[in-house]
Amino acid sequence: MTNRLRMTADYPVPTTTHHYQMKRSKTPSYWPNNIEYLAQSCLDPKFPKELRELLVVGPDSGVPPSQLAVGSSQRVPVAIRIIDNPNHPACGQRGLFACGKIAANSFVLPYVGEIHTDDRGDSDYDLSLHRVNEISIGVDASRKGNEARFVNDFRGIQPKPNAVFRQGLDHRGWLQMSVWSGSFPIKKGEEILVSYGKGWWKARQALEDSTEAEITNTG
C-alpha cells in the first residue's frame, strides 16, 4: 500500500467535526460518459467487512473527532469546464471552476469515489483517506466519483494553490476527504486548484518511467 499512486496533499488539521450530505444526483454538464457519477462514496465490493468500523469516527478508527473539518451543509456552486487555454498543462481536459465567489477557508465539496484497501498504483484519482497500523484506506475516483475528481494541481497554472484537501465526515458519519478554499477567497470563474503533493508527482514519474522501460524492452 505504500506505493499507491495517490494525491498526498498536506492539509491543515481543523478542530471540529463536519457532517455533509450531498443531495445532488443529476449528472453535471461535461461529465464523461465512461465515469459513474456518485452522490456519495461507496464501498469497494471487496472491502473487508471487519474494517468497516475504521470508517466511523470512534475508539477503533484511530481518528479523534477533534481532528476533523467542520463546514456548511450548503454546497458551493461549481462547474466542470473543458480547458481551452493552450498554455494550460491540462489543455483539452477538464477542470473545476467556481460559479461564484467562494469565501476563504470554506467547504467546497466532498471528494467522492470508491473506498478500498487494495493497491491502485495505476490510478491518478486515488486519495489517501485513512491509515492505521498496517492498514491503508483510500478513496478512488478513477471509475466513479463527483466533480471533485476534476480539481487540478496548481503547478504550471498558478503560483500557489487556492484550495486544500481536508478530512471530515459525510452524513453517514463515515470518514471522507473534502475540498476547501484556502486562506484567500476564490473569485467567480477561477479554477479550483490544489497541491497533489510532491509524493504524488514522484510516484507518477516512477510509474511513467517504468511504463517507458517496459515499452522499450518489448519493442
NUTIKE-303796 format. One record per residue: chain; x, y negated, z negated of N, C-alpha, C in turn. Coordinates in pm, whole numbers, always signed. Each point is the difference from the previous one (the first is absolute). Example, Ala and Ser with C-alpha at 12.3 -4.5 7.8 and 13.67 -1.06 7.14 Angstrom:
# NUTIKE-303796
+-------+--------+--------+--------+--------+--------+--------+--------+--------+--------+
! kette !     nX !     nY !     nZ !    caX !    caY !    caZ !     cX !     cY !     cZ !
+-------+--------+--------+--------+--------+--------+--------+--------+--------+--------+
!     A !  +1319 !   +569 !   -780 !    -89 !   -119 !     +0 !    +90 !   -120 !     +0 !
!     A !    -35 !   -105 !    +72 !    +82 !   -119 !     -6 !    -77 !   -109 !    -73 !
+-------+--------+--------+--------+--------+--------+--------+--------+--------+--------+
END
This chain:
# NUTIKE-303796
+-------+--------+--------+--------+--------+--------+--------+--------+--------+--------+
! kette !     nX !     nY !     nZ !    caX !    caY !    caZ !     cX !     cY !     cZ !
+-------+--------+--------+--------+--------+--------+--------+--------+--------+--------+
!     A !    +82 !   +121 !     +0 !    -82 !   -121 !     +0 !    +85 !   -126 !     +0 !
!     A !   +126 !    +10 !    -40 !    +82 !   -120 !     -8 !    +35 !    -56 !   +136 !
!     A !    -13 !    +82 !   +107 !    +33 !    -47 !   +134 !   -123 !    -47 !    +76 !
!     A !   -113 !     -9 !    -68 !   -121 !    -43 !    +69 !    +19 !   -139 !    +58 !
!     A !    -37 !    -16 !   +129 !     +8 !   -130 !    +65 !   -127 !    -77 !    -35 !
!     A !    +15 !   -100 !    -81 !   -117 !    -72 !    -46 !    +40 !   -141 !    -39 !
!     A !    -98 !    -89 !     -5 !    +24 !   -135 !    -48 !    +32 !     +8 !   -149 !
!     A !   +109 !    -62 !    -41 !    +41 !     +7 !   -140 !    +20 !   -140 !    -55 !
!     A !    -88 !    -91 !    +37 !    +16 !   -140 !    -41 !     -6 !    -14 !   -151 !
!     A !    +87 !    -84 !    -54 !     -6 !    -34 !   -141 !   -111 !   -102 !    -20 !
!     A !    -86 !    +20 !    -99 !   -110 !    -92 !    -23 !     -2 !    -41 !   -147 !
!     A !    -49 !   -120 !    -30 !     -3 !    -46 !   -139 !    -88 !    +90 !    -86 !
!     A !    +34 !    +16 !   -124 !    -80 !    +80 !    -92 !   -106 !    -89 !    -62 !
!     A !   -130 !    +18 !    +38 !   -107 !    -81 !    -58 !    -30 !    +43 !   -143 !
!     A !   -104 !    -56 !    -59 !    -22 !    +22 !   -143 !   -135 !    +62 !    -34 !
!     A !    -95 !     +6 !    +95 !   -131 !    +54 !    -34 !    -51 !    +89 !   +112 !
!     A !   -114 !    +67 !    -23 !    -50 !    +95 !    +98 !    -86 !    -66 !   +106 !
!     A !     -6 !    +65 !   +116 !    -77 !    -53 !   +112 !    -86 !   +110 !    +59 !
!     A !   -129 !    -18 !     -2 !    -94 !    +93 !    +62 !    -57 !    -66 !   +125 !
!     A !     +0 !    +74 !   +110 !    -47 !    -59 !   +125 !    -73 !   +106 !    +80 !
!     A !   -119 !    -29 !    +44 !    -75 !    +91 !    +85 !    -12 !    -62 !   +137 !
!     A !    +58 !    +66 !    +98 !     -7 !    -51 !   +136 !   -132 !    +41 !    +61 !
!     A !    -87 !    -95 !    +29 !   -134 !    +30 !    +47 !     -8 !    +12 !   +152 !
!     A !   +102 !    -52 !    +69 !     -7 !     -1 !   +145 !    +14 !   +141 !    +55 !
!     A !    -87 !    +39 !    +92 !     +9 !   +129 !    +65 !     +4 !    -13 !   +152 !
!     A !    -35 !   -118 !    +53 !     +2 !    -23 !   +143 !   +143 !    -12 !    +49 !
!     A !    +29 !    +69 !   +109 !   +135 !     -6 !    +56 !    +27 !   -141 !    +52 !
!     A !   +111 !    -62 !    -40 !    +29 !   -138 !    +42 !    +44 !     -7 !   +146 !
!     A !     -2 !   -119 !    +56 !    +45 !    -22 !   +137 !   +147 !    +37 !    +13 !
!     A !    +35 !    +50 !   +117 !   +137 !    +40 !    +35 !    +49 !   +120 !    -80 !
!     A !    -94 !    +74 !    -57 !    +40 !   +121 !    -70 !    +32 !   +109 !   +102 !
!     A !   +114 !    +70 !    -12 !    +38 !   +103 !    +97 !    -94 !   +120 !     -4 !
!     A !    -31 !    +54 !   +117 !    -96 !   +109 !     +9 !    +49 !   +130 !    -62 !
!     A !   +131 !    +16 !     -8 !    +55 !   +127 !    -49 !    +27 !     +1 !   -150 !
!     A !    -40 !   -106 !    -69 !    +19 !     -9 !   -145 !   -136 !     -6 !    -70 !
!     A !    -19 !    +83 !   -101 !   -126 !     -1 !    -75 !     -4 !   -118 !    -97 !
!     A !   -109 !    -75 !     +3 !    -14 !   -114 !    -91 !    -59 !    +48 !   -132 !
!     A !    +63 !    -41 !   -110 !    -45 !    +39 !   -134 !    -41 !   -122 !    -81 !
!     A !   -105 !    +15 !    -79 !    -40 !   -105 !    -94 !    +75 !    +15 !   -132 !
!     A !    +49 !   +121 !    -28 !    +77 !    +25 !   -121 !    +93 !   +118 !    +28 !
!     A !   +105 !    +11 !    -78 !    +96 !   +108 !    +20 !    -65 !   +136 !    -26 !
!     A !    +51 !   +101 !    +68 !    -49 !   +136 !    -18 !   +117 !    +91 !    -35 !
!     A !    -32 !   +116 !    -55 !   +103 !    +96 !    -37 !    +33 !    +91 !   +118 !
!     A !   +127 !    +26 !    +19 !    +44 !   +103 !    +93 !    -64 !   +132 !    -45 !
!     A !    -57 !    +79 !    +93 !    -60 !   +128 !    -41 !    +97 !    +90 !    -75 !
!     A !   +130 !    -20 !    +21 !   +101 !    +82 !    -67 !    +47 !    -61 !   -132 !
!     A !    -59 !   -112 !    -40 !    +43 !    -64 !   -125 !    -31 !    +93 !   -118 !
!     A !   +100 !    +34 !    -81 !    -21 !    +95 !   -110 !   -104 !    -49 !   -101 !
!     A !    -96 !    +85 !    -31 !   -105 !    -37 !    -93 !    +55 !    -35 !   -138 !
!     A !   +105 !    +70 !    -39 !    +55 !    -23 !   -134 !    +70 !   -135 !    -12 !
!     A !    +23 !    -68 !   +113 !    +67 !   -130 !     -3 !    -97 !   -118 !    +11 !
!     A !   -128 !    +29 !    +18 !    -96 !   -109 !    +20 !     -9 !    -92 !   -121 !
!     A !    +25 !    +55 !   -118 !     -7 !    -83 !   -121 !   +107 !   -110 !     +2 !
!     A !   +104 !    +18 !    +81 !   +105 !   -102 !     +8 !    -47 !   -125 !    +73 !
!     A !   -111 !    +12 !    +75 !    -52 !   -114 !    +75 !    -84 !    -93 !    -86 !
!     A !    -38 !    +47 !   -118 !    -84 !    -79 !    -90 !    +87 !    -50 !   -115 !
!     A !     -8 !   -129 !    -26 !    +83 !    -58 !   -105 !    -38 !    +58 !   -135 !
!     A !    +96 !    +55 !    -68 !    -23 !    +61 !   -130 !   +130 !    +56 !    -54 !
!     A !     -6 !    +74 !   -109 !   +121 !    +54 !    -62 !    +82 !    +88 !    +93 !
!     A !    -68 !    +71 !    +94 !    +70 !    +94 !    +87 !    +50 !    -63 !   +129 !
!     A !    -40 !   -122 !    +29 !    +37 !    -62 !   +127 !   +141 !    -57 !     -3 !
!     A !    +47 !    -37 !   -117 !   +131 !    -62 !     -9 !     -1 !   -147 !    +34 !
!     A !   -119 !    -57 !    +25 !    -12 !   -141 !    +35 !    -87 !    -70 !   -104 !
!     A !    +54 !    -85 !    -84 !    -82 !    -73 !    -97 !    -89 !   -101 !    +69 !
!     A !   -125 !    -16 !    -44 !    -91 !    -96 !    +63 !    +57 !   -142 !     +6 !
!     A !    +89 !    -35 !    -90 !    +54 !   -135 !     -3 !    +89 !    -30 !   +119 !
!     A !    +36 !   +102 !    +80 !    +88 !    -21 !   +114 !    -74 !     +1 !   +132 !
!     A !   -131 !    -21 !     -4 !    -80 !     +4 !   +121 !    -57 !   -137 !    +34 !
!     A !    -20 !    -25 !   +129 !    -41 !   -133 !    +47 !   -148 !    -26 !    -23 !
!     A !    -33 !   -126 !    -22 !   -138 !    -42 !    -16 !    -31 !   -102 !   +109 !
!     A !   -122 !     +4 !    +54 !    -37 !    -93 !   +105 !   -149 !    -10 !    +16 !
!     A !    -43 !    -80 !    +96 !   -142 !    -19 !    +26 !    -58 !   +122 !    +68 !
!     A !   -129 !    +25 !    -23 !    -67 !   +109 !    +68 !    -42 !    -40 !   +141 !
!     A !    +18 !   -127 !    +35 !    -38 !    -49 !   +131 !   +114 !    +19 !    +99 !
!     A !    -32 !    +56 !   +113 !    +98 !    +23 !   +105 !    +35 !   -130 !    +69 !
!     A !   +129 !    -21 !    +29 !    +46 !   -116 !    +75 !    -15 !    +29 !   +149 !
!     A !    -62 !    -90 !    +78 !    -17 !    +24 !   +144 !   +134 !     +7 !    +73 !
!     A !    +23 !   +111 !    +67 !   +120 !    +18 !    +80 !    -41 !    +58 !   +135 !
!     A !    +88 !     -7 !    +98 !    -32 !    +50 !   +133 !   +122 !    +65 !    +63 !
!     A !    -23 !   +109 !    +71 !   +104 !    +65 !    +78 !     +9 !    -72 !   +134 !
!     A !   +121 !    -30 !    +44 !    +19 !    -64 !   +130 !   +114 !    +68 !    +75 !
!     A !    -10 !     -4 !   +132 !   +109 !    +48 !    +83 !   +101 !   -114 !    +13 !
!     A !   +124 !    +27 !    -31 !   +104 !   -103 !     +1 !    +50 !    -22 !   +142 !
!     A !    -10 !   -124 !    +49 !    +41 !    -30 !   +138 !   +122 !    -92 !     +7 !
!     A !    +59 !    -31 !   -114 !   +120 !    -84 !     -1 !   +121 !    +84 !    +43 !
!     A !    +64 !    -33 !   +113 !   +112 !    +82 !    +48 !   +120 !     +2 !    -94 !
!     A !     +8 !    -98 !    -90 !   +111 !     -6 !    -95 !    -27 !    +78 !   -129 !
!     A !   -121 !    +51 !    -11 !    -38 !    +77 !   -118 !    +53 !   +143 !    +15 !
!     A !    +65 !    +56 !   -102 !    +53 !   +137 !    +12 !   -107 !   +106 !    +23 !
!     A !   -127 !    -33 !    -30 !   -109 !    +95 !    +21 !    -92 !    -48 !   +113 !
!     A !    +56 !    -72 !    +98 !    -81 !    -49 !   +112 !    -68 !   +116 !    +72 !
!     A !   -130 !    -16 !    +27 !    -77 !   +105 !    +63 !    -63 !    +96 !    -99 !
!     A !    +38 !    -12 !   -125 !    -56 !    +84 !   -105 !    -96 !    -83 !    -86 !
!     A !    -47 !    +59 !   -109 !    -98 !    -66 !    -84 !    +63 !    -63 !   -123 !
!     A !    -65 !   -104 !    -49 !    +39 !    -64 !   -125 !   -125 !    -39 !    -76 !
!     A !    +14 !    -36 !   -127 !   -114 !    -40 !    -82 !    +11 !   -149 !    -31 !
!     A !   -109 !    -73 !    +23 !     +1 !   -145 !    -11 !   -111 !    -49 !    -94 !
!     A !    +27 !   -112 !    -66 !    -97 !    -61 !    -91 !   -106 !    -75 !    +79 !
!     A !   -127 !    +24 !    -32 !   -111 !    -69 !    +67 !    -33 !   -132 !    -70 !
!     A !    +59 !    -23 !   -113 !    -19 !   -123 !    -76 !   +117 !    -14 !    -95 !
!     A !     +7 !   -113 !    -68 !   +110 !    -21 !    -93 !     -9 !   +100 !   -115 !
!     A !   +113 !    +61 !    -33 !     +8 !    +95 !   -111 !    +84 !    -64 !   -110 !
!     A !    -59 !    -16 !   -116 !    +71 !    -63 !   -111 !   +121 !    +81 !    -42 !
!     A !    +95 !    -65 !    -63 !   +120 !    +68 !    -48 !    -35 !   +104 !   -106 !
!     A !    +76 !   +107 !     -2 !    -16 !   +107 !   -101 !   -142 !    +55 !     -4 !
!     A !    -57 !    +21 !   +119 !   -138 !    +49 !    +11 !     -5 !   +139 !    +61 !
!     A !    -94 !    +80 !    -48 !    -25 !   +131 !    +58 !    -53 !    -17 !   +142 !
!     A !    +55 !    +75 !    +95 !    -44 !     -9 !   +139 !    -83 !   +122 !    +37 !
!     A !    +58 !   +118 !     -9 !    -72 !   +124 !    +29 !    +82 !   +120 !    -46 !
!     A !    -65 !   +115 !    -20 !    +73 !   +119 !    -42 !    +71 !    +65 !   +119 !
!     A !   +104 !    +75 !    -29 !    +67 !    +80 !   +102 !    -62 !   +139 !     -6 !
!     A !    -79 !    +32 !   +101 !    -81 !   +122 !     +1 !    +62 !   +104 !    +93 !
!     A !     -7 !   +126 !    -41 !    +52 !   +108 !    +83 !    -28 !   +135 !    -63 !
!     A !    +80 !    +99 !    +37 !    -13 !   +135 !    -53 !   +102 !    +21 !   -111 !
!     A !    -48 !    +34 !   -119 !    +87 !    +20 !   -115 !    +55 !   +143 !     +3 !
!     A !   +131 !    +13 !    -14 !    +64 !   +130 !    +22 !   +124 !    +15 !    -88 !
!     A !    +53 !   +122 !     -3 !   +124 !    +28 !    -72 !   +107 !    +61 !    +90 !
!     A !    -32 !    +25 !   +127 !    +97 !    +63 !    +89 !    +92 !   -104 !    +64 !
!     A !   +109 !    +46 !    +60 !    +98 !    -86 !    +64 !    -52 !    -41 !   +138 !
!     A !     -9 !   -130 !    +23 !    -47 !    -51 !   +130 !   +104 !    -96 !    +56 !
!     A !   +119 !    +53 !    +21 !   +111 !    -80 !    +46 !    -17 !    -60 !   +138 !
!     A !    -96 !    +50 !    +78 !    -22 !    -53 !   +134 !   -105 !   -111 !     +2 !
!     A !    -51 !    -39 !   -115 !   -105 !   -103 !     -6 !    +59 !   -136 !    -33 !
!     A !    -40 !   -102 !    +77 !    +38 !   -138 !    -28 !   -102 !    -69 !    -91 !
!     A !   -102 !    +74 !    -44 !   -111 !    -59 !    -76 !    -17 !    +63 !   -137 !
!     A !   +104 !    +65 !    -50 !     -7 !    +73 !   -126 !    +54 !    -87 !   -113 !
!     A !    -88 !    -41 !    -88 !    +36 !    -88 !   -110 !     +8 !    +79 !   -130 !
!     A !   +106 !    -19 !    -75 !    +14 !    +70 !   -128 !   -105 !    -51 !    -98 !
!     A !    -80 !    +92 !    -53 !   -108 !    -37 !    -91 !    +37 !    +21 !   -146 !
!     A !    +66 !   +113 !    -28 !    +30 !    +32 !   -140 !   +107 !   +108 !     -7 !
!     A !    +90 !    -16 !    -95 !   +100 !   +103 !    -27 !     +2 !    +28 !   -150 !
!     A !     +0 !   +127 !    -35 !    +10 !    +38 !   -141 !    +71 !   +134 !     -6 !
!     A !   +104 !     +8 !    -83 !    +83 !   +120 !    -10 !    +54 !    +35 !   +139 !
!     A !    -27 !   +120 !    +50 !    +47 !    +41 !   +132 !   -108 !    -13 !   +106 !
!     A !   -111 !    -63 !    -34 !   -114 !     -9 !    +91 !     -3 !   -137 !    +66 !
!     A !    -17 !     -1 !   +132 !    -10 !   -124 !    +76 !   -130 !     +1 !    +79 !
!     A !    -81 !   -103 !    -20 !   -130 !    -11 !    +68 !     +4 !   -120 !    +93 !
!     A !    -46 !    +19 !   +123 !     -3 !   -108 !    +97 !   -138 !    -21 !    +57 !
!     A !    -21 !   -114 !    +65 !   -124 !    -25 !    +73 !    +40 !    -33 !   +143 !
!     A !    -42 !    +85 !    +92 !    +44 !     -7 !   +139 !   -114 !    -46 !    +90 !
!     A !    +24 !   -109 !    +74 !   -102 !    -55 !    +90 !    +33 !    +24 !   +146 !
!     A !    +82 !   +100 !    +29 !    +38 !    +25 !   +139 !   -115 !    +53 !    +84 !
!     A !    -88 !    +80 !    -62 !   -112 !    +59 !    +74 !   -136 !    -55 !    -40 !
!     A !     -6 !    -60 !   -116 !   -126 !    -57 !    -49 !    +34 !   -109 !   -101 !
!     A !    -81 !   -107 !     +0 !    +30 !   -110 !    -92 !    -91 !   -119 !    +23 !
!     A !    +45 !   -118 !    -43 !    -77 !   -123 !    +21 !    +91 !   -107 !    +60 !
!     A !    -44 !   -125 !     -3 !    +74 !   -108 !    +64 !   +141 !    -19 !    -56 !
!     A !    +21 !    +40 !   -125 !   +130 !    -22 !    -64 !   +114 !    +73 !    +72 !
!     A !    -32 !   +103 !    +76 !   +105 !    +74 !    +72 !    +66 !    -86 !   +108 !
!     A !    -61 !   -113 !    +34 !    +55 !    -86 !   +104 !    +79 !   -119 !    -56 !
!     A !    +24 !     +0 !   -129 !    +86 !   -104 !    -59 !   +144 !    +27 !    +43 !
!     A !    +61 !    -96 !    +67 !   +136 !    +16 !    +51 !   +105 !    -50 !    -99 !
!     A !   +124 !    +46 !    +21 !   +113 !    -50 !    -77 !    +37 !   -139 !    +50 !
!     A !    +47 !    -86 !    -90 !    +27 !   -139 !    +33 !   +124 !    -20 !    +85 !
!     A !    +89 !    +98 !     +3 !   +129 !    -17 !    +67 !    -17 !    -27 !   +149 !
!     A !    +65 !   -105 !    +48 !    -10 !    -38 !   +140 !   -122 !    -83 !    +32 !
!     A !    -83 !    -29 !   -103 !   -124 !    -76 !    +22 !     +2 !   -129 !    -82 !
!     A !    +24 !    +14 !   -129 !     +6 !   -114 !    -91 !   +122 !    +15 !    -92 !
!     A !    +46 !   -111 !    -60 !   +117 !     +9 !    -89 !    -22 !    +90 !   -121 !
!     A !   -125 !     +9 !    -46 !    -29 !    +83 !   -116 !   -145 !    +46 !     +6 !
!     A !    -36 !   +105 !    -73 !   -138 !    +49 !     +1 !    -94 !    -97 !    -71 !
!     A !   -128 !     +5 !    +38 !   -102 !    -81 !    -68 !    -97 !    +87 !    -79 !
!     A !    +30 !   +130 !     -7 !    -86 !    +94 !    -73 !    +86 !   +110 !    -62 !
!     A !    -58 !    +72 !    -96 !    +71 !   +107 !    -70 !    -94 !   +118 !    -22 !
!     A !    +57 !   +117 !    -27 !    -77 !   +116 !    -42 !     -2 !     +4 !   -153 !
!     A !   -118 !    +30 !    -55 !    -13 !    +17 !   -144 !    -83 !   +124 !    -29 !
!     A !    +28 !    +62 !   -112 !    -75 !   +118 !    -41 !   -125 !    -42 !    -76 !
!     A !   -110 !    +71 !    +22 !   -125 !    -31 !    -70 !    -89 !   +123 !     -5 !
!     A !   -129 !    -22 !    -19 !    -99 !   +107 !     -6 !   -111 !    -28 !    +99 !
!     A !    -58 !   +107 !    +57 !   -119 !    -19 !    +81 !   -123 !    +15 !    -90 !
!     A !   -120 !     -4 !    +60 !   -122 !     +3 !    -81 !    -21 !   +133 !    -71 !
!     A !    +73 !   +104 !    +43 !    -10 !   +131 !    -63 !    +95 !    +14 !   -119 !
!     A !    +85 !   -101 !    -17 !   +102 !     +8 !   -103 !   +126 !    +67 !    +47 !
!     A !     +9 !    +28 !   +132 !   +119 !    +61 !    +57 !   +106 !   -106 !    +25 !
!     A !   +127 !    +41 !    -13 !   +109 !    -89 !    +35 !     -5 !    -34 !   +149 !
!     A !    +30 !   -124 !    +33 !     +9 !    -40 !   +140 !   +103 !   -112 !    +12 !
!     A !    +53 !    -16 !   +120 !    +85 !   -115 !    +29 !    -86 !   -103 !    +73 !
!     A !    +30 !   -127 !    -23 !    -77 !   -109 !    +60 !    +94 !   -106 !    +54 !
!     A !    -53 !    -78 !    +93 !    +73 !   -114 !    +55 !    -46 !   -126 !    -72 !
!     A !    +95 !    -78 !    -50 !    -27 !   -127 !    -67 !    +77 !   -111 !    +69 !
!     A !    -54 !   -120 !     -1 !    +77 !   -114 !    +50 !   +114 !    -28 !    -97 !
!     A !   +104 !    -70 !    +50 !   +116 !    -28 !    -82 !    -15 !   -127 !    -82 !
!     A !   +111 !    -65 !    -24 !     +3 !   -118 !    -87 !    -60 !   -124 !    +64 !
!     A !    -22 !     +5 !   +132 !    -56 !   -115 !    +70 !   -125 !    +43 !    +78 !
!     A !    -94 !    -92 !    +24 !   -120 !    +35 !    +76 !    +35 !    +44 !   +142 !
!     A !    -85 !    +84 !    +57 !    +12 !    +40 !   +140 !   -102 !    -81 !    +79 !
!     A !    +45 !    -70 !   +102 !    -88 !    -86 !    +77 !    -89 !    +82 !    +95 !
!     A !   -112 !    -58 !    +36 !    -90 !    +63 !    +97 !    +75 !    +22 !   +131 !
!     A !    -12 !   +119 !    +54 !    +66 !    +33 !   +125 !   +139 !    +57 !    -14 !
!     A !    +58 !     -7 !   -120 !   +134 !    +52 !    -20 !     -1 !   +153 !     -9 !
!     A !   +107 !    +60 !    +48 !    +14 !   +144 !    -13 !    +40 !    +34 !   -143 !
!     A !    -60 !   +105 !    -54 !    +31 !    +46 !   -134 !   +121 !    +93 !     +9 !
!     A !   +108 !    -37 !    -69 !   +128 !    +70 !    +13 !    +55 !    +40 !   -137 !
!     A !    +52 !   +120 !     -8 !    +61 !    +49 !   -124 !   +145 !    +40 !    +29 !
!     A !    +68 !    +45 !   -103 !   +132 !    +62 !    +18 !    -16 !   +149 !    -22 !
!     A !    +35 !    +78 !   +101 !     -8 !   +145 !    -15 !   +107 !    +52 !    -95 !
!     A !   +103 !    -79 !    -25 !   +109 !    +43 !    -86 !   +116 !    +55 !    +80 !
!     A !   +121 !    -22 !    -47 !   +119 !    +45 !    +72 !     +4 !   +152 !    +12 !
!     A !    -54 !    +69 !   -100 !     +0 !   +146 !     +5 !    -82 !    +52 !   +117 !
!     A !   -110 !    -68 !    +30 !    -85 !    +41 !   +113 !    +76 !    -11 !   +130 !
!     A !    +70 !   -112 !    +20 !    +74 !    -22 !   +124 !   +117 !    +97 !    +13 !
!     A !    +68 !    +30 !   -110 !   +110 !    +95 !     +5 !    -51 !   +139 !    +38 !
!     A !   -113 !    +39 !    -59 !    -58 !   +131 !    +30 !    -45 !     +7 !   +145 !
!     A !    -57 !   -109 !    +49 !    -47 !     -2 !   +139 !   +118 !    +10 !    +96 !
!     A !   +108 !    -74 !    -29 !   +118 !     +5 !    +86 !    +61 !   +139 !     +0 !
!     A !     +3 !    +63 !   -117 !    +54 !   +136 !     -8 !    -83 !    +97 !    +82 !
!     A !   -134 !    -17 !     -3 !    -88 !    +86 !    +78 !    +22 !    -22 !   +149 !
!     A !    +14 !   -127 !    +42 !    +23 !    -30 !   +141 !   +134 !    +56 !    +47 !
!     A !   +103 !    -13 !    -84 !   +132 !    +53 !    +36 !     -5 !   +152 !    +15 !
!     A !    -75 !    +65 !    -90 !    -13 !   +145 !     +6 !    -73 !    +43 !   +127 !
!     A !   -104 !    -75 !    +37 !    -76 !    +31 !   +121 !    +85 !    -17 !   +124 !
!     A !    +79 !   -109 !     +5 !    +88 !    -24 !   +114 !   +105 !   +110 !    +12 !
!     A !    +51 !    +46 !   -114 !   +100 !   +107 !     +1 !    -59 !   +129 !    +55 !
!     A !   -124 !    +30 !    -37 !    -66 !   +121 !    +48 !    -21 !     -7 !   +151 !
!     A !    -40 !   -119 !    +49 !    -22 !    -18 !   +143 !   +131 !    +18 !    +76 !
!     A !   +108 !    -56 !    -55 !   +132 !    +11 !    +63 !    +46 !   +145 !     +5 !
!     A !    -21 !    +73 !   -109 !    +45 !   +139 !     -7 !    -80 !    +92 !    +91 !
!     A !   -127 !    -34 !    +20 !    -85 !    +85 !    +84 !     +4 !    -44 !   +145 !
!     A !    +55 !   -119 !    +26 !     +4 !    -51 !   +137 !   +115 !    +57 !    +79 !
+-------+--------+--------+--------+--------+--------+--------+--------+--------+--------+
END
